[in-house]
Amino acid sequence: MFCTQLGKQLRVATRIVAILLLSSAYARSAIAAPESSTQTASVYWGAYIYGAPFNMGLIDDVEAQAGKKMSIVHWGQPWVMNGAFQAFQAPQYAAIRARGAIPMVDWSSWDLGKGPEQPAFRLSNVANGQYDAYISQWADAARAWGQPFFLRFDWEMNGWWQFPWAEQINANQWGDYVHAWRHVHDIFVHHGAINVTWVWCPNISSARTRSLQELYPGDSYVDWTCMDGYNFGTDNGNLWQSFSEVFAGSMFNAQHNTYAELLALAPQKPIIIGETASSEHGGSKAAWITDMLVQIPANFPQIKGVVWFDWNGGDASTTWPLSSSPGAHDAFASGIAASAYAANGSGSQPRMAALQPLSATTAPPDVPSLESQPGERLQIADSVDDMAELSDGDAASAN
């Protein structure tokens, strides 16, 4: 599903091996800043959980580990799966809303499982109207549901590794991504689906990724910017990186400070981390998590949301889930308990409106206790077995 940095080739044949060396002291650096006791919620938090939201018990399990209910639940949906166009999953959206959380859905213009070279889903075909009937039906259903949600359309478009909407592959041309994004966005606006919050989410930048400036659709087409990035540790020949090195630059990613690049590109837009996790191998995952949850509100103030990728991508040797060790589990529970991180309460979010970032001066929402509470055939996959593959490209790729 989700792409990230060099070496994230869990289900893709190509393995990228890092050739740049990091100083171990720099790689393990952490910026500590005590939290103010009067700080109020400023950051949404959540997780991508394999099998959710089709199995709500999986969400319960992660929330029990964290000791706090999520404000975001993240999952993915391709345009086509098993030969059928996928309809808007209103029951799942409603179930997440009923929990008090916000849906964040990766909506992807491809036929899941058919690889990165899909001529039918070249960006030019999307921009030229080939899928307008399907897009319109989906937009109408989103409008009919009416509640706000995050839509992360065709993410990690700056890469070259897996997705047919990347300009570097599938015979796409320069400028095609922006044309396709704007076309899809315009259809939603035309159909009155103004409850959609558009999340533009590249992978963290590196020497080989496409320039963010070339791929940005423009402020009037984007509500939130976003970035995906992982600490792969020493898995698959990679090197341990601190949270700040992943998102603010290191020799590993050619010193690209993706956070600063997003601020320069869209200084008024809130930022969400769409996917992140850390390996257990090569350093202390518990310390990495502690550092991340301190740094986000203290040193990355434009980040207004963070989503943990709580799945191993189908590889038992991958240690991204929070349950990988008692230390990682405890560190996350301790850090997410900070008042900066909002528990659920999206029931107060207005209908038919884009989602706004939380303000550090705004009181957090009420927190329930853990004990409470066109021509083509359309199909909703309604089983965990079917939807287990909807992990945005099956958690494979490298940056």
C-alpha positions in Angstrom: 0.0 0.0 0.0 1.9 3.0 1.2 5.2 4.1 -0.2 7.8 5.9 1.6 11.6 5.9 1.5 14.6 3.9 0.1 14.1 0.3 0.7 10.4 0.1 1.3 10.0 -2.7 -1.1 7.9 -5.2 0.9 5.8 -6.5 -2.1 7.6 -4.9 -5.0 10.5 -6.8 -6.7 13.0 -4.0 -6.7 14.9 -3.4 -3.5 16.6 -0.1 -3.1 19.8 -0.3 -1.0 21.0 2.9 0.7 24.5 3.9 -0.3 24.9 7.0 1.8 26.2 6.8 5.4 24.9 8.7 8.4 26.7 9.6 11.6 25.3 7.4 14.3 25.2 10.2 16.7 23.3 12.4 14.3 21.0 9.6 13.3 19.9 9.1 16.9 19.6 12.8 17.7 16.4 13.9 19.4 15.1 17.3 20.3 13.5 17.3 23.7 11.1 20.0 24.8 8.8 19.8 27.8 5.1 20.2 27.1 3.3 23.0 28.8 0.8 21.8 31.3 -1.8 24.2 29.9 -1.4 23.1 26.3 -4.6 22.1 24.5 -5.3 19.9 21.6 -3.6 21.0 18.3 -2.9 17.7 16.5 -5.3 15.0 15.2 -3.9 11.5 15.6 -4.9 8.1 14.2 -3.7 4.9 12.6 -3.9 2.8 9.5 -4.8 -0.7 10.8 -4.9 -3.7 8.6 -8.5 -4.9 8.3 -10.1 -1.8 9.7 -12.7 -0.3 9.5 -14.3 -3.6 8.3 -13.4 -5.1 11.7 -14.0 -2.5 14.4 -12.4 -4.7 17.0 -9.0 -3.9 15.5 -9.6 -0.2 16.2 -10.6 -1.0 19.7 -7.4 -3.0 20.2 -5.1 -0.1 19.1 -7.1 2.4 21.1 -6.8 0.2 24.2 -3.0 0.0 23.6 -2.8 3.8 23.3 -5.1 4.5 26.2 -6.8 7.1 24.1 -9.4 7.1 21.3 -8.3 8.1 17.8 -9.4 11.3 16.1 -8.6 9.8 12.6 -9.1 6.3 11.2 -7.3 5.7 7.9 -7.9 3.1 5.2 -7.7 2.8 1.4 -10.0 2.2 -1.5 -8.9 1.7 -5.2 -11.1 2.7 -8.1 -11.1 -0.9 -9.3 -10.7 -4.2 -7.5 -11.5 -7.7 -8.6 -12.8 -6.3 -12.0 -15.3 -4.0 -10.4 -15.4 -0.2 -9.8 -15.7 0.4 -6.1 -18.6 2.5 -4.7 -18.4 5.0 -1.8 -18.4 2.9 1.4 -21.1 4.8 3.3 -21.6 2.2 6.0 -17.9 2.3 6.9 -17.8 6.1 6.9 -20.8 6.2 9.2 -19.4 3.7 11.6 -16.2 5.7 12.0 -18.2 8.9 12.4 -20.3 7.1 15.1 -17.1 6.4 17.0 -16.3 10.1 17.0 -13.4 9.8 14.6 -12.7 11.3 11.2 -12.4 9.0 8.1 -9.2 9.5 6.1 -9.4 7.5 2.9 -6.8 6.9 0.2 -8.7 6.9 -3.0 -6.6 5.6 -5.9 -6.9 5.7 -9.6 -5.9 2.2 -10.5 -6.9 -1.5 -10.7 -5.5 -2.9 -7.5 -3.0 -5.6 -7.9 -2.2 -5.0 -11.5 1.1 -3.3 -11.0 2.4 0.2 -11.8 2.2 0.0 -15.6 -1.5 0.3 -16.3 -2.2 2.1 -19.6 -5.9 2.3 -18.8 -5.1 4.4 -15.8 -2.6 6.9 -17.2 -3.2 10.3 -15.8 -4.1 11.7 -19.2 -7.1 9.3 -19.3 -8.3 10.6 -16.0 -7.8 14.2 -17.0 -9.5 13.6 -20.4 -12.7 12.4 -18.8 -12.6 8.7 -19.4 -13.7 8.0 -15.8 -16.0 11.0 -15.3 -19.2 8.9 -14.8 -17.6 6.9 -12.0 -16.0 9.9 -10.4 -19.4 11.7 -10.5 -21.2 8.8 -8.9 -18.6 8.6 -6.1 -18.8 12.4 -5.6 -22.6 12.3 -5.4 -22.4 9.5 -2.8 -19.9 11.5 -0.8 -22.1 14.6 -0.9 -25.2 12.5 0.1 -23.3 11.2 3.2 -22.6 14.9 4.0 -20.2 14.5 6.9 -16.6 15.8 6.6 -13.7 13.5 5.8 -10.1 13.5 4.6 -9.6 12.3 1.0 -6.0 11.5 0.2 -6.2 11.1 -3.6 -3.4 9.5 -5.5 -0.7 10.0 -2.8 3.1 9.7 -3.2 2.9 10.9 -6.7 6.5 12.2 -6.6 7.9 8.7 -6.5 8.9 6.2 -9.2 8.3 2.8 -7.5 4.8 1.5 -7.7 1.8 3.7 -8.5 0.5 4.2 -12.1 -0.3 7.9 -11.2 3.4 8.8 -10.7 4.6 10.9 -13.6 7.9 9.0 -13.7 6.2 5.8 -14.8 3.2 4.4 -16.8 4.0 6.7 -19.8 2.8 9.7 -17.9 4.0 13.1 -18.9 5.1 16.2 -17.1 2.1 18.1 -15.9 -0.3 15.2 -16.2 -0.7 14.8 -12.4 -1.8 18.4 -11.8 -4.3 18.1 -14.7 -5.8 14.9 -13.4 -6.0 16.2 -9.8 -7.7 19.4 -10.9 -10.2 17.6 -13.1 -11.2 15.2 -10.3 -11.5 18.0 -7.8 -13.6 20.1 -10.2 -16.1 17.2 -10.6 -16.5 17.0 -6.9 -17.1 20.8 -6.7 -19.6 20.6 -9.5 -21.5 17.9 -7.7 -21.6 19.8 -4.5 -19.3 17.5 -2.5 -17.9 20.2 -0.4 -17.6 18.0 2.7 -14.5 16.5 1.2 -11.1 17.8 2.6 -8.5 17.4 -0.1 -5.2 16.0 1.2 -2.2 16.3 -1.2 0.4 13.8 0.0 3.8 13.3 -1.5 6.4 11.0 -0.1 9.3 12.6 1.7 11.6 14.1 -0.9 14.9 12.5 -2.0 17.4 12.8 -4.8 15.2 10.8 -7.2 11.7 12.1 -6.4 10.0 14.6 -8.6 10.0 18.2 -7.4 7.0 19.0 -5.2 6.5 22.3 -6.9 6.0 20.6 -10.2 3.2 18.4 -8.8 1.3 20.9 -6.6 -2.2 21.5 -8.0 -2.5 24.9 -6.4 -3.9 26.4 -3.2 -7.5 26.5 -4.5 -7.3 22.7 -5.1 -5.7 21.6 -1.9 -7.0 21.9 1.7 -4.2 20.1 3.6 -0.7 19.2 2.5 0.9 16.0 3.7 4.0 13.8 3.8 4.7 10.1 4.3 8.0 9.0 5.8 9.4 6.0 7.7 12.4 5.1 9.8 13.4 1.8 8.2 16.2 1.2 10.7 18.7 -1.3 9.4 16.0 -3.3 7.6 16.9 -4.2 4.0 20.2 -2.4 4.1 18.9 0.9 5.3 20.2 3.1 8.1 18.6 4.3 11.3 17.2 7.8 11.1 15.7 10.0 13.8 12.2 11.5 13.3 13.7 14.9 12.4 16.0 13.3 9.8 13.1 11.5 8.2 11.0 14.6 7.7 13.5 17.5 7.9 16.5 16.0 6.0 19.6 13.9 6.3 22.3 12.5 4.1 20.1 9.5 3.6 17.6 11.5 1.6 20.1 14.0 0.1 19.4 16.6 2.8 15.8 17.2 1.6 13.8 18.9 4.3 10.3 17.9 3.2 8.7 19.9 6.0 10.4 23.1 4.9 9.6 22.4 1.3 5.9 22.1 2.1 6.0 25.3 4.1 7.6 27.1 1.2 5.1 25.7 -1.3 1.9 26.3 0.7 2.7 28.3 3.9 -0.9 28.7 4.9 -1.9 25.0 4.6 -2.0 22.7 7.6 0.2 19.6 7.2 -0.7 16.0 8.1 1.7 13.1 8.3 -0.2 10.5 6.3 2.0 7.5 7.1 4.8 7.0 9.5 6.3 4.2 11.6 9.7 3.0 12.9 11.5 -0.3 12.8 12.8 -2.0 16.0 16.1 -2.7 14.2 19.1 -0.5 14.5 18.1 1.7 17.5 15.4 2.2 20.1 12.0 2.3 18.6 10.6 3.4 22.0 12.9 6.4 22.1 12.0 7.2 18.5 8.3 7.3 19.3 8.9 9.4 22.4 10.9 11.8 20.4 8.4 12.0 17.6 5.5 12.8 19.9 7.4 15.5 21.6 8.9 17.0 18.5 5.6 17.4 16.5 4.0 20.0 18.6 7.3 21.6 19.8 9.3 21.8 16.6 7.0 21.1 13.7 4.1 23.5 14.6 2.5 23.3 11.1 1.9 19.6 11.5 -1.7 19.3 12.6 -2.3 15.6 12.2 -0.2 12.4 12.4 -1.2 8.8 11.4 0.7 5.8 12.5 1.0 2.9 10.0 0.2 0.0 12.3 0.8 -2.9 9.9 3.8 -5.0 8.8 2.8 -4.9 5.1 2.4 -8.7 5.1 6.1 -9.2 6.1 6.5 -10.8 9.5 10.0 -9.4 9.8 8.8 -5.8 9.6 8.3 -4.3 13.0 6.1 -1.2 12.3 3.1 -2.1 14.5 3.0 -0.6 17.9 2.7 -4.1 19.4 6.2 -5.0 18.2 7.5 -4.6 21.7 6.3 -3.6 25.2 8.7 -0.6 25.0 7.2 0.7 21.8 3.6 0.2 23.1 4.3 2.0 26.3 6.2 4.9 24.7 3.3 5.5 22.3 0.7 5.4 25.1 2.8 7.8 27.2 3.4 10.2 24.4 -0.1 10.3 22.9 -1.5 11.0 26.3 -0.2 14.6 25.9 -2.9 17.1 25.7 -1.6 18.3 22.3 -3.1 15.1 20.7 -6.8 15.2 20.3 -8.9 12.3 21.1 -12.1 11.6 19.1 -14.9 14.1 19.0 -15.5 14.7 15.3 -19.3 14.7 16.0 -18.9 18.4 16.6 -17.5 18.9 13.0 -20.1 20.6 10.9 -21.7 18.9 7.9 -20.9 20.0 4.3 -17.6 21.7 5.3 -13.9 21.0 4.9 -12.0 20.0 8.1 -10.1 22.7 9.8 -6.9 22.3 11.9 -7.2 22.4 15.6 -5.8 25.4 17.3 -3.4 25.2 20.3 -5.6 27.8 22.0 -8.8 25.8 21.4 -10.0 23.4 24.0 -10.0 19.7 22.8 -13.3 18.0 22.0 -15.1 15.9 24.6 -13.4 12.6 25.0 -15.5 9.5 25.5 -14.0 7.0 27.8 -12.6 3.7 26.4 -15.4 1.9 28.1 -18.2 4.0 26.6 -19.5 3.5 24.0 -20.9 4.8 -15.7 -22.0 1.8 -17.3 -19.5 -0.1 -15.2 -20.7 -2.2 -12.3 -20.2 -0.7 -8.9 -19.4 -2.9 -5.9 -18.6 -2.4 -2.3 -16.1 -4.9 -0.9 -17.6 -5.9 2.4 -15.2 -8.5 3.8 -11.9 -8.2 5.5 -10.4 -10.6 3.1 -11.3 -8.4 0.2 -10.3 -5.2 1.8 -7.1 -6.4 3.3 -5.5 -5.5 0.0 -6.7 -2.0 0.0 -3.5 -0.7 1.7 -2.7 1.9 -0.8 -0.5 -0.3 -2.9 0.2 -3.0 -0.5 2.7 -1.2 1.6 5.5 -1.4 -0.8 8.0 1.0 -2.2 11.1 3.0 -1.6 12.2 6.5 -1.7 
